[in-house]
Amino acid sequence: MTTIKDIAKAAGVSVTTVSRALNGYYDVNEKTRQKIQAIAEKLSYRPNAVARSLVTKKTRTIGVILSEINREGAKDSLAFETLCGINDRATELDYDILLFSTSSKKQQSKSYADLCKERNVDGAILSGLRLHDPYLEEVVHDTDFPCVLIDIPLESREVGHVTTDNVKGAAAAVGHLIGLGHRRIAMINGHDEAAVSRDRLEGYRRALEGAGIPFDPQLVYNGGFREEGGFEAMYEIGYNRKDVTAVFSASDLMVLGALRALERMGRKAPEQMSIVGYDDIAIAAHCSPPLTTIRQDRYEMGYQSAQLLIDMLEQREVGRKIVLHSELIVRKSTAPCKE
């Protein structure tokens, strides 16, 4: 295997000069740099990542910690799209990624700092955490490992976050229903331990009150961001709230369950119930009916998360908060109110 000593000998320069030339330092003469790079290419030189990390104290590897991965999530593919964005930007910037899965129980047995140290990563991107998960408390108060949180609005010197404007997105969804003449609008939310659930509930409330419609907490149901949770919530709405003509769901996955519940009850969307979802998952355009929903770009969230973390690792002075735009996509699951 070719080493920098071999390159130094062939170029007639010192090992230090070769090292600085290959690592992009500006104090190497450009003509010398080009000569060294040409020799390195000719000798098929490949840098030793382990040796480099011993010198720089950096591995150029970032951890990606995803919480509560399960088979049901394959339908919405949100974690996969986020991961693709992270991977693409990390690769473009010459970083590797290391994927971990976690849960609240796992976090009690091994700390975030220990996980990063054991796997030798420079920092991490965390997605899917609940608001009371041990890792969330740790990354804010007890660790100096840089991290970026997805969809959790916390920031500090070593903590950044990337999200979309969930309040605005939810308000747009409910505003669309209000514009169609609906006044009794229920909400199927996620769960209380998700920051996005709180924001989307706030958007729902603001849209109602902005239109002079009183907020009724009894019209808010938790579906746990599960398809089956959406089914159960819609079943309860259909049988116990006959006055409801429209539903805003905090995720498209829950809408899939809600549509099954309507079918079970012999009702159809949008004829007897208008529904707006959130996320614009891949199958949203191919449901029956195609879903009206709020589009958020999970790939871009992953891409920007990787960029932000690497900016932090390389000590660039950048903002620690990135809020991406969302967009209302109108399809066939909503219609004017008939009552």
C-alpha positions as YAML, in Angstrom:
chain: A
units: angstrom
residues:
- id: 1
  name: MET
  ca: [0.00, 0.00, 0.00]
- id: 2
  name: THR
  ca: [1.36, 3.39, -0.99]
- id: 3
  name: THR
  ca: [2.15, 5.72, 1.91]
- id: 4
  name: ILE
  ca: [2.88, 9.44, 2.08]
- id: 5
  name: LYS
  ca: [6.53, 8.51, 2.57]
- id: 6
  name: ASP
  ca: [6.52, 6.91, -0.89]
- id: 7
  name: ILE
  ca: [4.96, 10.05, -2.35]
- id: 8
  name: ALA
  ca: [7.47, 12.28, -0.55]
- id: 9
  name: LYS
  ca: [10.39, 10.26, -1.92]
- id: 10
  name: ALA
  ca: [9.04, 10.36, -5.48]
- id: 11
  name: ALA
  ca: [8.35, 14.11, -5.29]
- id: 12
  name: GLY
  ca: [11.59, 15.01, -3.54]
- id: 13
  name: VAL
  ca: [9.83, 16.81, -0.71]
- id: 14
  name: SER
  ca: [9.24, 16.21, 2.99]
- id: 15
  name: VAL
  ca: [6.49, 14.01, 4.43]
- id: 16
  name: THR
  ca: [5.06, 17.12, 6.10]
- id: 17
  name: THR
  ca: [4.77, 18.90, 2.75]
- id: 18
  name: VAL
  ca: [2.96, 15.91, 1.24]
- id: 19
  name: SER
  ca: [0.56, 15.73, 4.18]
- id: 20
  name: ARG
  ca: [-0.26, 19.43, 4.04]
- id: 21
  name: ALA
  ca: [-0.69, 19.37, 0.26]
- id: 22
  name: LEU
  ca: [-3.09, 16.43, 0.35]
- id: 23
  name: ASN
  ca: [-5.08, 17.94, 3.20]
- id: 24
  name: GLY
  ca: [-5.65, 21.26, 1.44]
- id: 25
  name: TYR
  ca: [-3.42, 23.58, 3.48]
- id: 26
  name: TYR
  ca: [-2.76, 26.89, 1.76]
- id: 27
  name: ASP
  ca: [0.92, 27.22, 2.66]
- id: 28
  name: VAL
  ca: [1.98, 24.73, -0.04]
- id: 29
  name: ASN
  ca: [3.11, 26.13, -3.39]
- id: 30
  name: GLU
  ca: [0.45, 25.43, -6.03]
- id: 31
  name: LYS
  ca: [2.96, 23.91, -8.46]
- id: 32
  name: THR
  ca: [4.23, 21.61, -5.70]
- id: 33
  name: ARG
  ca: [0.67, 20.70, -4.73]
- id: 34
  name: GLN
  ca: [-0.22, 19.71, -8.29]
- id: 35
  name: LYS
  ca: [2.98, 17.63, -8.55]
- id: 36
  name: ILE
  ca: [2.21, 15.81, -5.31]
- id: 37
  name: GLN
  ca: [-1.41, 15.15, -6.30]
- id: 38
  name: ALA
  ca: [-0.30, 13.78, -9.69]
- id: 39
  name: ILE
  ca: [2.18, 11.41, -8.03]
- id: 40
  name: ALA
  ca: [-0.42, 10.32, -5.48]
- id: 41
  name: GLU
  ca: [-2.85, 9.50, -8.28]
- id: 42
  name: LYS
  ca: [-0.18, 7.65, -10.27]
- id: 43
  name: LEU
  ca: [0.77, 5.54, -7.24]
- id: 44
  name: SER
  ca: [-2.94, 4.89, -6.42]
- id: 45
  name: TYR
  ca: [-2.56, 6.45, -2.99]
- id: 46
  name: ARG
  ca: [-5.52, 6.11, -0.65]
- id: 47
  name: PRO
  ca: [-5.51, 7.95, 2.69]
- id: 48
  name: ASN
  ca: [-5.68, 5.82, 5.83]
- id: 49
  name: ALA
  ca: [-8.82, 6.98, 7.62]
- id: 50
  name: VAL
  ca: [-7.72, 5.53, 10.97]
- id: 51
  name: ALA
  ca: [-4.33, 7.23, 10.82]
- id: 52
  name: ARG
  ca: [-5.95, 10.49, 9.79]
- id: 53
  name: SER
  ca: [-8.39, 10.35, 12.68]
- id: 54
  name: LEU
  ca: [-5.55, 9.83, 15.17]
- id: 55
  name: VAL
  ca: [-3.91, 13.01, 13.94]
- id: 56
  name: THR
  ca: [-7.00, 15.19, 13.54]
- id: 57
  name: LYS
  ca: [-9.00, 13.68, 16.41]
- id: 58
  name: LYS
  ca: [-11.90, 13.49, 13.93]
- id: 59
  name: THR
  ca: [-13.33, 10.45, 12.15]
- id: 60
  name: ARG
  ca: [-15.45, 12.34, 9.61]
- id: 61
  name: THR
  ca: [-18.30, 10.04, 10.64]
- id: 62
  name: ILE
  ca: [-21.67, 11.22, 11.90]
- id: 63
  name: GLY
  ca: [-24.20, 9.11, 13.75]
- id: 64
  name: VAL
  ca: [-27.85, 8.99, 12.71]
- id: 65
  name: ILE
  ca: [-30.04, 7.98, 15.64]
- id: 66
  name: LEU
  ca: [-33.61, 7.03, 14.73]
- id: 67
  name: SER
  ca: [-36.12, 6.27, 17.47]
- id: 68
  name: GLU
  ca: [-38.93, 3.73, 17.37]
- id: 69
  name: ILE
  ca: [-38.33, 2.25, 13.92]
- id: 70
  name: ASN
  ca: [-41.10, -0.22, 13.07]
- id: 71
  name: ARG
  ca: [-42.67, -1.97, 10.07]
- id: 72
  name: GLU
  ca: [-45.73, 0.26, 10.05]
- id: 73
  name: GLY
  ca: [-43.48, 3.21, 9.27]
- id: 74
  name: ALA
  ca: [-42.60, 1.61, 5.93]
- id: 75
  name: LYS
  ca: [-45.92, 2.89, 4.58]
- id: 76
  name: ASP
  ca: [-45.05, 6.53, 5.07]
- id: 77
  name: SER
  ca: [-41.28, 6.12, 4.41]
- id: 78
  name: LEU
  ca: [-40.57, 9.38, 6.26]
- id: 79
  name: ALA
  ca: [-37.51, 7.99, 8.05]
- id: 80
  name: PHE
  ca: [-36.15, 6.59, 4.78]
- id: 81
  name: GLU
  ca: [-36.55, 9.90, 2.94]
- id: 82
  name: THR
  ca: [-34.86, 11.75, 5.80]
- id: 83
  name: LEU
  ca: [-32.03, 9.23, 5.81]
- id: 84
  name: CYS
  ca: [-31.54, 9.63, 2.05]
- id: 85
  name: GLY
  ca: [-31.13, 13.38, 2.47]
- id: 86
  name: ILE
  ca: [-28.63, 12.93, 5.30]
- id: 87
  name: ASN
  ca: [-26.64, 10.37, 3.34]
- id: 88
  name: ASP
  ca: [-26.49, 12.42, 0.15]
- id: 89
  name: ARG
  ca: [-25.24, 15.60, 1.82]
- id: 90
  name: ALA
  ca: [-22.79, 13.74, 4.07]
- id: 91
  name: THR
  ca: [-21.35, 11.94, 1.03]
- id: 92
  name: GLU
  ca: [-21.01, 15.20, -0.90]
- id: 93
  name: LEU
  ca: [-19.01, 16.66, 2.01]
- id: 94
  name: ASP
  ca: [-16.84, 13.52, 2.38]
- id: 95
  name: TYR
  ca: [-18.41, 12.26, 5.61]
- id: 96
  name: ASP
  ca: [-19.63, 8.76, 6.42]
- id: 97
  name: ILE
  ca: [-22.79, 7.99, 8.37]
- id: 98
  name: LEU
  ca: [-23.41, 5.34, 10.99]
- id: 99
  name: LEU
  ca: [-27.02, 4.36, 11.67]
- id: 100
  name: PHE
  ca: [-28.34, 3.54, 15.15]
- id: 101
  name: SER
  ca: [-31.83, 2.69, 16.31]
- id: 102
  name: THR
  ca: [-33.03, 3.59, 19.78]
- id: 103
  name: SER
  ca: [-36.04, 3.65, 22.09]
- id: 104
  name: SER
  ca: [-36.83, 5.15, 25.47]
- id: 105
  name: LYS
  ca: [-35.82, 1.85, 27.12]
- id: 106
  name: LYS
  ca: [-32.50, 1.63, 25.28]
- id: 107
  name: GLN
  ca: [-31.69, 5.22, 26.25]
- id: 108
  name: GLN
  ca: [-31.90, 4.29, 29.92]
- id: 109
  name: SER
  ca: [-29.19, 1.63, 29.57]
- id: 110
  name: LYS
  ca: [-26.69, 3.59, 27.46]
- id: 111
  name: SER
  ca: [-26.22, 7.35, 27.38]
- id: 112
  name: TYR
  ca: [-26.01, 9.42, 24.22]
- id: 113
  name: ALA
  ca: [-22.40, 10.39, 25.00]
- id: 114
  name: ASP
  ca: [-21.38, 6.76, 25.58]
- id: 115
  name: LEU
  ca: [-23.03, 5.70, 22.33]
- id: 116
  name: CYS
  ca: [-21.12, 8.36, 20.38]
- id: 117
  name: LYS
  ca: [-17.83, 7.51, 22.08]
- id: 118
  name: GLU
  ca: [-18.16, 3.76, 21.58]
- id: 119
  name: ARG
  ca: [-19.00, 4.11, 17.90]
- id: 120
  name: ASN
  ca: [-16.39, 6.85, 17.40]
- id: 121
  name: VAL
  ca: [-18.63, 9.41, 15.68]
- id: 122
  name: ASP
  ca: [-17.96, 13.14, 15.70]
- id: 123
  name: GLY
  ca: [-21.60, 14.12, 16.28]
- id: 124
  name: ALA
  ca: [-25.11, 12.89, 15.56]
- id: 125
  name: ILE
  ca: [-28.48, 13.65, 14.01]
- id: 126
  name: LEU
  ca: [-31.44, 12.51, 16.13]
- id: 127
  name: SER
  ca: [-34.96, 11.94, 14.79]
- id: 128
  name: GLY
  ca: [-38.13, 10.55, 16.30]
- id: 129
  name: LEU
  ca: [-37.35, 11.41, 19.92]
- id: 130
  name: ARG
  ca: [-40.17, 11.96, 22.39]
- id: 131
  name: LEU
  ca: [-40.13, 15.09, 24.51]
- id: 132
  name: HIS
  ca: [-39.29, 13.20, 27.71]
- id: 133
  name: ASP
  ca: [-36.74, 10.77, 26.25]
- id: 134
  name: PRO
  ca: [-33.47, 10.61, 28.25]
- id: 135
  name: TYR
  ca: [-31.37, 11.54, 25.21]
- id: 136
  name: LEU
  ca: [-33.20, 14.83, 24.79]
- id: 137
  name: GLU
  ca: [-32.35, 15.93, 28.32]
- id: 138
  name: GLU
  ca: [-28.76, 14.80, 27.86]
- id: 139
  name: VAL
  ca: [-28.00, 16.52, 24.56]
- id: 140
  name: VAL
  ca: [-29.24, 19.85, 25.93]
- id: 141
  name: HIS
  ca: [-27.51, 19.79, 29.32]
- id: 142
  name: ASP
  ca: [-24.95, 17.03, 29.75]
- id: 143
  name: THR
  ca: [-22.85, 16.46, 26.63]
- id: 144
  name: ASP
  ca: [-20.38, 18.27, 24.41]
- id: 145
  name: PHE
  ca: [-21.04, 16.06, 21.36]
- id: 146
  name: PRO
  ca: [-22.59, 18.27, 18.66]
- id: 147
  name: CYS
  ca: [-25.99, 17.14, 17.50]
- id: 148
  name: VAL
  ca: [-28.90, 18.20, 15.31]
- id: 149
  name: LEU
  ca: [-32.48, 17.40, 16.30]
- id: 150
  name: ILE
  ca: [-35.16, 16.88, 13.67]
- id: 151
  name: ASP
  ca: [-38.60, 18.27, 14.58]
- id: 152
  name: ILE
  ca: [-37.68, 19.19, 18.16]
- id: 153
  name: PRO
  ca: [-37.30, 22.97, 18.71]
- id: 154
  name: LEU
  ca: [-34.25, 23.10, 20.97]
- id: 155
  name: GLU
  ca: [-30.95, 24.80, 20.28]
- id: 156
  name: SER
  ca: [-27.70, 25.70, 22.04]
- id: 157
  name: ARG
  ca: [-24.03, 26.00, 21.18]
- id: 158
  name: GLU
  ca: [-23.80, 22.25, 20.57]
- id: 159
  name: VAL
  ca: [-27.42, 21.59, 19.56]
- id: 160
  name: GLY
  ca: [-29.19, 22.62, 16.36]
- id: 161
  name: HIS
  ca: [-32.55, 21.70, 14.94]
- id: 162
  name: VAL
  ca: [-34.29, 21.41, 11.59]
- id: 163
  name: THR
  ca: [-38.05, 21.39, 11.14]
- id: 164
  name: THR
  ca: [-40.90, 22.81, 9.09]
- id: 165
  name: ASP
  ca: [-43.36, 25.44, 10.29]
- id: 166
  name: ASN
  ca: [-45.89, 22.99, 11.72]
- id: 167
  name: VAL
  ca: [-48.13, 25.67, 13.17]
- id: 168
  name: LYS
  ca: [-48.45, 27.40, 9.83]
- id: 169
  name: GLY
  ca: [-48.90, 24.10, 7.97]
- id: 170
  name: ALA
  ca: [-51.71, 22.95, 10.24]
- id: 171
  name: ALA
  ca: [-53.40, 26.34, 10.05]
- id: 172
  name: ALA
  ca: [-53.30, 26.14, 6.24]
- id: 173
  name: ALA
  ca: [-54.92, 22.69, 6.33]
- id: 174
  name: VAL
  ca: [-57.74, 23.78, 8.63]
- id: 175
  name: GLY
  ca: [-58.11, 27.10, 6.77]
- id: 176
  name: HIS
  ca: [-58.71, 25.11, 3.58]
- id: 177
  name: LEU
  ca: [-61.58, 23.24, 5.25]
- id: 178
  name: ILE
  ca: [-63.02, 26.46, 6.66]
- id: 179
  name: GLY
  ca: [-62.86, 27.98, 3.17]
- id: 180
  name: LEU
  ca: [-65.02, 25.09, 1.95]
- id: 181
  name: GLY
  ca: [-67.70, 26.03, 4.49]
- id: 182
  name: HIS
  ca: [-66.93, 23.48, 7.21]
- id: 183
  name: ARG
  ca: [-67.51, 24.67, 10.78]
- id: 184
  name: ARG
  ca: [-67.41, 21.45, 12.82]
- id: 185
  name: ILE
  ca: [-63.89, 20.23, 12.19]
- id: 186
  name: ALA
  ca: [-62.33, 17.48, 14.29]
- id: 187
  name: MET
  ca: [-58.61, 16.78, 14.58]
- id: 188
  name: ILE
  ca: [-56.79, 13.44, 14.76]
- id: 189
  name: ASN
  ca: [-53.50, 14.35, 16.40]
- id: 190
  name: GLY
  ca: [-50.39, 12.25, 17.01]
- id: 191
  name: HIS
  ca: [-49.47, 11.97, 20.69]
- id: 192
  name: ASP
  ca: [-48.58, 14.39, 23.49]
- id: 193
  name: GLU
  ca: [-44.89, 13.41, 23.52]
- id: 194
  name: ALA
  ca: [-44.23, 14.74, 20.01]
- id: 195
  name: ALA
  ca: [-43.28, 18.39, 19.54]
- id: 196
  name: VAL
  ca: [-44.96, 18.42, 16.12]
- id: 197
  name: SER
  ca: [-48.24, 17.29, 17.71]
- id: 198
  name: ARG
  ca: [-48.26, 20.32, 19.96]
- id: 199
  name: ASP
  ca: [-47.46, 22.65, 17.06]
- id: 200
  name: ARG
  ca: [-50.06, 21.16, 14.73]
- id: 201
  name: LEU
  ca: [-52.67, 21.37, 17.48]
- id: 202
  name: GLU
  ca: [-51.78, 25.03, 17.94]
- id: 203
  name: GLY
  ca: [-52.18, 25.63, 14.20]
- id: 204
  name: TYR
  ca: [-55.58, 23.91, 14.27]
- id: 205
  name: ARG
  ca: [-56.69, 26.07, 17.20]
- id: 206
  name: ARG
  ca: [-55.46, 29.32, 15.63]
- id: 207
  name: ALA
  ca: [-57.22, 28.64, 12.33]
- id: 208
  name: LEU
  ca: [-60.52, 27.97, 14.08]
- id: 209
  name: GLU
  ca: [-60.35, 30.98, 16.35]
- id: 210
  name: GLY
  ca: [-59.22, 33.19, 13.47]
- id: 211
  name: ALA
  ca: [-62.45, 32.27, 11.69]
- id: 212
  name: GLY
  ca: [-64.57, 32.91, 14.77]
- id: 213
  name: ILE
  ca: [-65.09, 29.18, 15.47]
- id: 214
  name: PRO
  ca: [-64.67, 28.26, 19.15]
- id: 215
  name: PHE
  ca: [-61.97, 25.69, 19.88]
- id: 216
  name: ASP
  ca: [-63.51, 22.53, 21.33]
- id: 217
  name: PRO
  ca: [-60.91, 20.20, 22.95]
- id: 218
  name: GLN
  ca: [-63.44, 17.35, 22.79]
- id: 219
  name: LEU
  ca: [-63.03, 17.34, 19.01]
- id: 220
  name: VAL
  ca: [-59.32, 16.47, 19.32]
- id: 221
  name: TYR
  ca: [-58.41, 12.76, 19.25]
- id: 222
  name: ASN
  ca: [-54.99, 11.15, 19.57]
- id: 223
  name: GLY
  ca: [-54.09, 8.57, 16.95]
- id: 224
  name: GLY
  ca: [-50.47, 8.04, 17.99]
- id: 225
  name: PHE
  ca: [-49.21, 8.58, 14.42]
- id: 226
  name: ARG
  ca: [-50.40, 5.02, 13.70]
- id: 227
  name: GLU
  ca: [-52.72, 3.82, 10.95]
- id: 228
  name: GLU
  ca: [-54.74, 1.87, 13.48]
- id: 229
  name: GLY
  ca: [-54.93, 4.95, 15.69]
- id: 230
  name: GLY
  ca: [-56.45, 6.88, 12.80]
- id: 231
  name: PHE
  ca: [-58.98, 4.10, 12.28]
- id: 232
  name: GLU
  ca: [-60.04, 4.13, 15.93]
- id: 233
  name: ALA
  ca: [-60.27, 7.93, 16.11]
- id: 234
  name: MET
  ca: [-62.38, 8.21, 12.96]
- id: 235
  name: TYR
  ca: [-64.65, 5.40, 14.14]
- id: 236
  name: GLU
  ca: [-65.29, 7.32, 17.34]
- id: 237
  name: ILE
  ca: [-65.89, 10.58, 15.45]
- id: 238
  name: GLY
  ca: [-68.27, 8.89, 13.03]
- id: 239
  name: TYR
  ca: [-70.45, 7.36, 15.71]
- id: 240
  name: ASN
  ca: [-70.27, 9.94, 18.49]
- id: 241
  name: ARG
  ca: [-69.93, 13.26, 16.64]
- id: 242
  name: LYS
  ca: [-72.59, 13.31, 13.95]
- id: 243
  name: ASP
  ca: [-72.17, 17.07, 13.57]
- id: 244
  name: VAL
  ca: [-68.56, 16.81, 12.35]
- id: 245
  name: THR
  ca: [-68.24, 17.31, 8.59]
- id: 246
  name: ALA
  ca: [-64.46, 17.50, 8.24]
- id: 247
  name: VAL
  ca: [-61.29, 16.15, 9.86]
- id: 248
  name: PHE
  ca: [-57.72, 17.39, 9.95]
- id: 249
  name: SER
  ca: [-55.22, 14.60, 10.60]
- id: 250
  name: ALA
  ca: [-51.68, 15.29, 11.83]
- id: 251
  name: SER
  ca: [-50.31, 12.59, 9.50]
- id: 252
  name: ASP
  ca: [-51.24, 10.91, 6.24]
- id: 253
  name: LEU
  ca: [-50.61, 7.51, 7.81]
- id: 254
  name: MET
  ca: [-53.48, 8.08, 10.22]
- id: 255
  name: VAL
  ca: [-55.67, 9.17, 7.29]
- id: 256
  name: LEU
  ca: [-55.21, 5.71, 5.76]
- id: 257
  name: GLY
  ca: [-56.80, 4.24, 8.87]
- id: 258
  name: ALA
  ca: [-59.49, 6.92, 8.92]
- id: 259
  name: LEU
  ca: [-60.50, 6.09, 5.36]
- id: 260
  name: ARG
  ca: [-60.87, 2.42, 6.32]
- id: 261
  name: ALA
  ca: [-63.08, 3.43, 9.22]
- id: 262
  name: LEU
  ca: [-65.31, 5.50, 6.95]
- id: 263
  name: GLU
  ca: [-65.62, 2.56, 4.58]
- id: 264
  name: ARG
  ca: [-66.53, 0.28, 7.49]
- id: 265
  name: MET
  ca: [-69.29, 2.73, 8.46]
- id: 266
  name: GLY
  ca: [-70.60, 2.92, 4.90]
- id: 267
  name: ARG
  ca: [-69.49, 6.50, 4.42]
- id: 268
  name: LYS
  ca: [-67.22, 8.10, 1.84]
- id: 269
  name: ALA
  ca: [-64.71, 10.92, 1.60]
- id: 270
  name: PRO
  ca: [-65.31, 13.62, 0.62]
- id: 271
  name: GLU
  ca: [-69.06, 13.10, 0.11]
- id: 272
  name: GLN
  ca: [-69.85, 12.56, 3.80]
- id: 273
  name: MET
  ca: [-66.52, 13.63, 5.37]
- id: 274
  name: SER
  ca: [-63.75, 15.88, 4.09]
- id: 275
  name: ILE
  ca: [-60.24, 14.93, 5.25]
- id: 276
  name: VAL
  ca: [-56.91, 16.75, 5.13]
- id: 277
  name: GLY
  ca: [-53.68, 14.97, 6.05]
- id: 278
  name: TYR
  ca: [-50.11, 16.00, 6.74]
- id: 279
  name: ASP
  ca: [-46.76, 14.94, 5.18]
- id: 280
  name: ASP
  ca: [-47.72, 14.13, 1.55]
- id: 281
  name: ILE
  ca: [-46.32, 10.62, 1.76]
- id: 282
  name: ALA
  ca: [-45.64, 8.75, -1.47]
- id: 283
  name: ILE
  ca: [-49.01, 6.98, -1.58]
- id: 284
  name: ALA
  ca: [-51.06, 10.09, -0.72]
- id: 285
  name: ALA
  ca: [-51.63, 10.87, -4.40]
- id: 286
  name: HIS
  ca: [-52.70, 7.28, -5.12]
- id: 287
  name: CYS
  ca: [-55.25, 6.71, -2.34]
- id: 288
  name: SER
  ca: [-58.95, 6.54, -3.03]
- id: 289
  name: PRO
  ca: [-59.64, 9.40, -2.94]
- id: 290
  name: PRO
  ca: [-56.24, 11.06, -3.49]
- id: 291
  name: LEU
  ca: [-55.41, 12.98, -0.32]
- id: 292
  name: THR
  ca: [-55.49, 16.70, 0.20]
- id: 293
  name: THR
  ca: [-52.51, 17.20, 2.51]
- id: 294
  name: ILE
  ca: [-49.68, 19.40, 3.71]
- id: 295
  name: ARG
  ca: [-46.44, 18.62, 1.92]
- id: 296
  name: GLN
  ca: [-43.21, 18.72, 3.87]
- id: 297
  name: ASP
  ca: [-39.93, 17.74, 2.23]
- id: 298
  name: ARG
  ca: [-38.38, 15.09, 4.48]
- id: 299
  name: TYR
  ca: [-35.46, 14.60, 2.09]
- id: 300
  name: GLU
  ca: [-34.59, 18.29, 2.38]
- id: 301
  name: MET
  ca: [-34.91, 18.08, 6.17]
- id: 302
  name: GLY
  ca: [-32.33, 15.29, 6.19]
- id: 303
  name: TYR
  ca: [-30.10, 17.14, 3.72]
- id: 304
  name: GLN
  ca: [-30.15, 20.35, 5.76]
- id: 305
  name: SER
  ca: [-29.63, 18.42, 9.01]
- id: 306
  name: ALA
  ca: [-26.40, 16.94, 7.66]
- id: 307
  name: GLN
  ca: [-25.27, 20.34, 6.40]
- id: 308
  name: LEU
  ca: [-25.97, 21.98, 9.75]
- id: 309
  name: LEU
  ca: [-24.21, 19.28, 11.78]
- id: 310
  name: ILE
  ca: [-21.13, 19.38, 9.55]
- id: 311
  name: ASP
  ca: [-21.07, 23.18, 9.76]
- id: 312
  name: MET
  ca: [-21.07, 22.82, 13.55]
- id: 313
  name: LEU
  ca: [-18.35, 20.14, 13.49]
- id: 314
  name: GLU
  ca: [-16.17, 22.35, 11.31]
- id: 315
  name: GLN
  ca: [-16.84, 25.30, 13.64]
- id: 316
  name: ARG
  ca: [-18.56, 27.56, 11.15]
- id: 317
  name: GLU
  ca: [-20.61, 30.38, 12.60]
- id: 318
  name: VAL
  ca: [-24.08, 29.48, 11.37]
- id: 319
  name: GLY
  ca: [-27.56, 29.70, 12.85]
- id: 320
  name: ARG
  ca: [-28.60, 26.66, 14.84]
- id: 321
  name: LYS
  ca: [-32.22, 26.72, 13.63]
- id: 322
  name: ILE
  ca: [-33.53, 25.87, 10.17]
- id: 323
  name: VAL
  ca: [-37.26, 26.09, 9.44]
- id: 324
  name: LEU
  ca: [-38.34, 24.81, 6.02]
- id: 325
  name: HIS
  ca: [-41.55, 25.73, 4.20]
- id: 326
  name: SER
  ca: [-44.59, 23.46, 3.86]
- id: 327
  name: GLU
  ca: [-47.25, 23.55, 1.14]
- id: 328
  name: LEU
  ca: [-50.97, 22.77, 0.93]
- id: 329
  name: ILE
  ca: [-51.63, 20.20, -1.80]
- id: 330
  name: VAL
  ca: [-55.31, 20.08, -2.77]
- id: 331
  name: ARG
  ca: [-56.56, 16.78, -4.22]
- id: 332
  name: LYS
  ca: [-59.87, 14.92, -3.99]
- id: 333
  name: SER
  ca: [-60.41, 14.15, -0.28]
- id: 334
  name: THR
  ca: [-62.03, 17.53, 0.47]
- id: 335
  name: ALA
  ca: [-65.21, 19.15, -0.88]
- id: 336
  name: PRO
  ca: [-67.57, 21.99, 0.03]
- id: 337
  name: CYS
  ca: [-69.70, 21.41, 3.10]
- id: 338
  name: LYS
  ca: [-73.25, 20.34, 2.20]
- id: 339
  name: GLU
  ca: [-74.84, 21.21, 5.53]
...
